[in-house]
């Protein structure tokens, strides 16, 4: 019975996609870009910098591929 329950739990969980981009926190983004927090948010608002991905009600992150293109 226990193995059946474990199998059911594994089936219900989504498999991570190998193409899913890595997400960076604001602190990581600021470290990579060497831009101040206020300048970063001003640029995001003006759509100069990438928009954040909403992770939860109070948590945002940025796609690593977009940040890499920005600093390249």
C-alpha positions as a Markdown table, in Angstrom:
| # | Residue | x | y | z |
|---|---|---|---|---|
| 1 | Unk | 0.0 | 0.0 | 0.0 |
| 2 | Unk | 2.8 | 2.4 | 0.8 |
| 3 | Unk | 4.5 | 2.0 | -2.6 |
| 4 | Unk | 1.2 | 2.8 | -4.3 |
| 5 | Unk | 0.8 | 6.0 | -2.3 |
| 6 | Unk | 4.4 | 7.0 | -3.1 |
| 7 | Unk | 3.8 | 6.4 | -6.8 |
| 8 | Unk | 0.6 | 8.5 | -6.6 |
| 9 | Unk | 2.5 | 11.4 | -5.0 |
| 10 | Unk | 5.2 | 11.2 | -7.7 |
| 11 | Unk | 2.6 | 11.2 | -10.5 |
| 12 | Unk | 0.9 | 14.3 | -9.0 |
| 13 | Unk | 4.1 | 16.4 | -8.9 |
| 14 | Unk | 5.1 | 18.2 | -12.2 |
| 15 | Unk | 8.4 | 17.1 | -13.7 |
| 16 | Unk | 10.9 | 20.0 | -14.1 |
| 17 | Unk | 11.4 | 21.0 | -17.6 |
| 18 | Unk | 15.0 | 21.0 | -18.9 |
| 19 | Unk | 14.3 | 24.2 | -20.8 |
| 20 | Unk | 12.8 | 26.0 | -17.8 |
| 21 | Unk | 14.9 | 29.1 | -17.2 |
| 22 | Unk | 16.6 | 29.7 | -13.8 |
| 23 | Unk | 15.1 | 32.5 | -11.7 |
| 24 | Unk | 17.2 | 35.1 | -9.9 |
| 25 | Unk | 16.4 | 37.0 | -6.8 |
| 26 | Unk | 16.6 | 40.8 | -6.8 |
| 27 | Unk | 19.9 | 40.6 | -4.8 |
| 28 | Unk | 21.4 | 38.3 | -7.4 |
| 29 | Unk | 20.3 | 40.6 | -10.3 |
| 30 | Unk | 21.7 | 43.7 | -8.5 |
| 31 | Unk | 25.0 | 41.8 | -8.0 |
| 32 | Unk | 25.3 | 40.9 | -11.6 |
| 33 | Unk | 24.2 | 44.3 | -13.0 |
| 34 | Unk | 25.9 | 46.5 | -10.4 |
| 35 | Unk | 22.9 | 48.8 | -10.5 |
| 36 | Unk | 21.3 | 50.2 | -7.3 |
| 37 | Unk | 17.9 | 48.9 | -6.2 |
| 38 | Unk | 16.1 | 52.2 | -6.9 |
| 39 | Unk | 17.7 | 52.5 | -10.4 |
| 40 | Unk | 16.7 | 48.9 | -11.2 |
| 41 | Unk | 13.1 | 49.4 | -10.2 |
| 42 | Unk | 12.9 | 52.6 | -12.1 |
| 43 | Unk | 14.2 | 50.8 | -15.2 |
| 44 | Unk | 11.8 | 48.0 | -14.7 |
| 45 | Unk | 8.9 | 50.5 | -14.5 |
| 46 | Unk | 10.1 | 52.2 | -17.6 |
| 47 | Unk | 10.5 | 48.8 | -19.3 |
| 48 | Unk | 14.2 | 49.4 | -19.9 |
| 49 | Unk | 15.0 | 46.3 | -17.8 |
| 50 | Unk | 13.1 | 42.9 | -17.8 |
| 51 | Unk | 9.9 | 42.5 | -15.9 |
| 52 | Unk | 9.8 | 40.2 | -12.9 |
| 53 | Unk | 8.1 | 36.8 | -12.8 |
| 54 | Unk | 5.6 | 36.6 | -10.0 |
| 55 | Unk | 6.5 | 33.6 | -7.8 |
| 56 | Unk | 4.0 | 34.2 | -5.0 |
| 57 | Unk | 1.9 | 37.1 | -3.6 |
| 58 | Unk | 5.0 | 38.8 | -2.2 |
| 59 | Unk | 7.9 | 37.3 | -4.1 |
| 60 | Unk | 9.3 | 38.2 | -7.5 |
| 61 | Unk | 12.3 | 36.9 | -9.5 |
| 62 | Unk | 13.9 | 37.6 | -12.9 |
| 63 | Unk | 14.7 | 35.1 | -15.6 |
| 64 | Unk | 18.5 | 34.4 | -15.8 |
| 65 | Unk | 18.5 | 34.4 | -19.6 |
| 66 | Unk | 17.0 | 37.9 | -19.8 |
| 67 | Unk | 19.5 | 39.2 | -17.2 |
| 68 | Unk | 22.4 | 37.5 | -19.0 |
| 69 | Unk | 21.4 | 39.3 | -22.3 |
| 70 | Unk | 21.2 | 42.6 | -20.4 |
| 71 | Unk | 24.7 | 42.4 | -19.0 |
| 72 | Unk | 26.3 | 40.9 | -22.1 |
